[in-house]
């Protein structure tokens, strides 16, 4: 099992932000909505690690 560190979560958040912006450019609102929910979850986990 992979260790969940601050660096790992930051990397995941950055990747997800790129995917969100790409989906916004393509006007795919469903993907944007799901990815933003996942982004909130990752940011919450990151705040708990600090």
N, CA, C and O atoms as a GROMACS GRO file, in nm:
protein
  200
    1UNK      N    1   0.084  -0.118   0.000
    1UNK     CA    2   0.000   0.000   0.000
    1UNK      C    3   0.089   0.124   0.000
    1UNK      O    4   0.190   0.130   0.069
    2UNK      N    5   0.048   0.221  -0.078
    2UNK     CA    6   0.127   0.344  -0.092
    2UNK      C    7   0.105   0.436   0.027
    2UNK      O    8  -0.008   0.454   0.073
    3UNK      N    9   0.213   0.494   0.076
    3UNK     CA   10   0.203   0.591   0.184
    3UNK      C   11   0.146   0.722   0.130
    3UNK      O   12   0.186   0.770   0.024
    4UNK      N   13   0.053   0.778   0.204
    4UNK     CA   14  -0.007   0.904   0.163
    4UNK      C   15   0.063   1.016   0.237
    4UNK      O   16   0.043   1.037   0.357
    5UNK      N   17   0.147   1.088   0.163
    5UNK     CA   18   0.224   1.198   0.221
    5UNK      C   19   0.172   1.330   0.164
    5UNK      O   20   0.088   1.332   0.074
    6UNK      N   21   0.223   1.439   0.220
    6UNK     CA   22   0.183   1.572   0.169
    6UNK      C   23   0.224   1.588   0.024
    6UNK      O   24   0.148   1.641  -0.057
    7UNK      N   25   0.345   1.542  -0.011
    7UNK     CA   26   0.394   1.555  -0.148
    7UNK      C   27   0.306   1.477  -0.245
    7UNK      O   28   0.275   1.524  -0.354
    8UNK      N   29   0.267   1.357  -0.205
    8UNK     CA   30   0.183   1.273  -0.289
    8UNK      C   31   0.048   1.340  -0.314
    8UNK      O   32  -0.002   1.344  -0.427
    9UNK      N   33  -0.012   1.394  -0.207
    9UNK     CA   34  -0.142   1.460  -0.222
    9UNK      C   35  -0.131   1.585  -0.308
    9UNK      O   36  -0.220   1.612  -0.389
   10UNK      N   37  -0.024   1.662  -0.292
   10UNK     CA   38  -0.006   1.782  -0.374
   10UNK      C   39   0.006   1.746  -0.521
   10UNK      O   40  -0.048   1.816  -0.607
   11UNK      N   41   0.076   1.637  -0.550
   11UNK     CA   42   0.091   1.591  -0.688
   11UNK      C   43  -0.045   1.552  -0.746
   11UNK      O   44  -0.077   1.586  -0.860
   12UNK      N   45  -0.124   1.481  -0.667
   12UNK     CA   46  -0.258   1.441  -0.712
   12UNK      C   47  -0.348   1.562  -0.736
   12UNK      O   48  -0.424   1.566  -0.832
   13UNK      N   49  -0.338   1.662  -0.648
   13UNK     CA   50  -0.420   1.783  -0.661
   13UNK      C   51  -0.382   1.858  -0.789
   13UNK      O   52  -0.470   1.905  -0.861
   14UNK      N   53  -0.253   1.868  -0.816
   14UNK     CA   54  -0.208   1.937  -0.937
   14UNK      C   55  -0.257   1.866  -1.062
   14UNK      O   56  -0.302   1.931  -1.157
   15UNK      N   57  -0.249   1.733  -1.064
   15UNK     CA   58  -0.298   1.656  -1.180
   15UNK      C   59  -0.447   1.676  -1.199
   15UNK      O   60  -0.496   1.693  -1.311
   16UNK      N   61  -0.520   1.675  -1.088
   16UNK     CA   62  -0.664   1.690  -1.095
   16UNK      C   63  -0.703   1.830  -1.143
   16UNK      O   64  -0.799   1.845  -1.218
   17UNK      N   65  -0.629   1.933  -1.101
   17UNK     CA   66  -0.654   2.069  -1.148
   17UNK      C   67  -0.637   2.078  -1.299
   17UNK      O   68  -0.716   2.143  -1.367
   18UNK      N   69  -0.533   2.012  -1.351
   18UNK     CA   70  -0.512   2.013  -1.496
   18UNK      C   71  -0.630   1.948  -1.568
   18UNK      O   72  -0.676   1.998  -1.670
   19UNK      N   73  -0.678   1.836  -1.513
   19UNK     CA   74  -0.792   1.767  -1.574
   19UNK      C   75  -0.919   1.853  -1.569
   19UNK      O   76  -0.998   1.853  -1.663
   20UNK      N   77  -0.936   1.925  -1.459
   20UNK     CA   78  -1.054   2.012  -1.445
   20UNK      C   79  -1.051   2.123  -1.550
   20UNK      O   80  -1.151   2.150  -1.616
   21UNK      N   81  -0.935   2.187  -1.566
   21UNK     CA   82  -0.925   2.296  -1.663
   21UNK      C   83  -0.943   2.244  -1.805
   21UNK      O   84  -1.003   2.312  -1.889
   22UNK      N   85  -0.892   2.126  -1.833
   22UNK     CA   86  -0.909   2.068  -1.966
   22UNK      C   87  -1.057   2.038  -1.992
   22UNK      O   88  -1.106   2.064  -2.102
   23UNK      N   89  -1.127   1.985  -1.894
   23UNK     CA   90  -1.269   1.954  -1.910
   23UNK      C   91  -1.352   2.082  -1.922
   23UNK      O   92  -1.451   2.085  -1.994
   24UNK      N   93  -1.311   2.189  -1.853
   24UNK     CA   94  -1.382   2.317  -1.865
   24UNK      C   95  -1.367   2.373  -2.006
   24UNK      O   96  -1.462   2.429  -2.061
   25UNK      N   97  -1.248   2.358  -2.064
   25UNK     CA   98  -1.227   2.404  -2.202
   25UNK      C   99  -1.314   2.327  -2.300
   25UNK      O  100  -1.360   2.382  -2.399
   26UNK      N  101  -1.336   2.199  -2.271
   26UNK     CA  102  -1.418   2.114  -2.358
   26UNK      C  103  -1.566   2.124  -2.323
   26UNK      O  104  -1.650   2.060  -2.387
   27UNK      N  105  -1.598   2.205  -2.222
   27UNK     CA  106  -1.736   2.228  -2.177
   27UNK      C  107  -1.805   2.098  -2.136
   27UNK      O  108  -1.922   2.076  -2.168
   28UNK      N  109  -1.732   2.014  -2.065
   28UNK     CA  110  -1.788   1.889  -2.014
   28UNK      C  111  -1.817   1.908  -1.865
   28UNK      O  112  -1.734   1.878  -1.780
   29UNK      N  113  -1.938   1.958  -1.836
   29UNK     CA  114  -1.971   1.997  -1.699
   29UNK      C  115  -1.980   1.878  -1.604
   29UNK      O  116  -1.952   1.893  -1.485
   30UNK      N  117  -2.019   1.761  -1.653
   30UNK     CA  118  -2.032   1.645  -1.566
   30UNK      C  119  -1.896   1.604  -1.510
   30UNK      O  120  -1.884   1.577  -1.391
   31UNK      N  121  -1.794   1.599  -1.596
   31UNK     CA  122  -1.660   1.564  -1.550
   31UNK      C  123  -1.606   1.669  -1.454
   31UNK      O  124  -1.540   1.636  -1.356
   32UNK      N  125  -1.633   1.795  -1.483
   32UNK     CA  126  -1.586   1.904  -1.396
   32UNK      C  127  -1.645   1.889  -1.257
   32UNK      O  128  -1.576   1.904  -1.157
   33UNK      N  129  -1.774   1.858  -1.251
   33UNK     CA  130  -1.842   1.846  -1.123
   33UNK      C  131  -1.783   1.732  -1.040
   33UNK      O  132  -1.755   1.751  -0.922
   34UNK      N  133  -1.765   1.615  -1.099
   34UNK     CA  134  -1.709   1.501  -1.027
   34UNK      C  135  -1.566   1.527  -0.983
   34UNK      O  136  -1.528   1.492  -0.872
   35UNK      N  137  -1.488   1.587  -1.070
   35UNK     CA  138  -1.348   1.613  -1.036
   35UNK      C  139  -1.335   1.718  -0.926
   35UNK      O  140  -1.244   1.710  -0.844
   36UNK      N  141  -1.424   1.815  -0.924
   36UNK     CA  142  -1.420   1.914  -0.817
   36UNK      C  143  -1.456   1.852  -0.683
   36UNK      O  144  -1.402   1.892  -0.580
   37UNK      N  145  -1.546   1.755  -0.684
   37UNK     CA  146  -1.579   1.684  -0.561
   37UNK      C  147  -1.458   1.606  -0.511
   37UNK      O  148  -1.428   1.606  -0.392
   38UNK      N  149  -1.387   1.541  -0.603
   38UNK     CA  150  -1.268   1.466  -0.564
   38UNK      C  151  -1.158   1.561  -0.516
   38UNK      O  152  -1.084   1.529  -0.423
   39UNK      N  153  -1.148   1.678  -0.579
   39UNK     CA  154  -1.049   1.777  -0.540
   39UNK      C  155  -1.075   1.824  -0.396
   39UNK      O  156  -0.981   1.839  -0.319
   40UNK      N  157  -1.200   1.847  -0.362
   40UNK     CA  158  -1.234   1.887  -0.224
   40UNK      C  159  -1.193   1.779  -0.125
   40UNK      O  160  -1.143   1.809  -0.017
   41UNK      N  161  -1.215   1.654  -0.163
   41UNK     CA  162  -1.178   1.542  -0.076
   41UNK      C  163  -1.026   1.537  -0.054
   41UNK      O  164  -0.980   1.515   0.057
   42UNK      N  165  -0.949   1.558  -0.162
   42UNK     CA  166  -0.804   1.556  -0.149
   42UNK      C  167  -0.753   1.673  -0.067
   42UNK      O  168  -0.660   1.658   0.012
   43UNK      N  169  -0.812   1.790  -0.085
   43UNK     CA  170  -0.771   1.907  -0.007
   43UNK      C  171  -0.801   1.886   0.140
   43UNK      O  172  -0.724   1.929   0.226
   44UNK      N  173  -0.913   1.820   0.170
   44UNK     CA  174  -0.947   1.791   0.309
   44UNK      C  175  -0.843   1.696   0.370
   44UNK      O  176  -0.798   1.716   0.483
   45UNK      N  177  -0.806   1.593   0.295
   45UNK     CA  178  -0.704   1.499   0.344
   45UNK      C  179  -0.570   1.569   0.366
   45UNK      O  180  -0.500   1.540   0.463
   46UNK      N  181  -0.536   1.660   0.276
   46UNK     CA  182  -0.412   1.734   0.289
   46UNK      C  183  -0.412   1.821   0.414
   46UNK      O  184  -0.311   1.832   0.483
   47UNK      N  185  -0.525   1.882   0.444
   47UNK     CA  186  -0.533   1.966   0.563
   47UNK      C  187  -0.523   1.884   0.690
   47UNK      O  188  -0.474   1.934   0.792
   48UNK      N  189  -0.568   1.760   0.687
   48UNK     CA  190  -0.560   1.674   0.805
   48UNK      C  191  -0.417   1.625   0.830
   48UNK      O  192  -0.381   1.597   0.945
   49UNK      N  193  -0.335   1.615   0.727
   49UNK     CA  194  -0.198   1.568   0.742
   49UNK      C  195  -0.110   1.674   0.807
   49UNK      O  196  -0.019   1.640   0.882
   50UNK      N  197  -0.136   1.800   0.780
   50UNK     CA  198  -0.052   1.908   0.832
   50UNK      C  199  -0.042   1.909   0.981
   50UNK      O  200   0.025   1.995   1.038
   0.00000   0.00000   0.00000
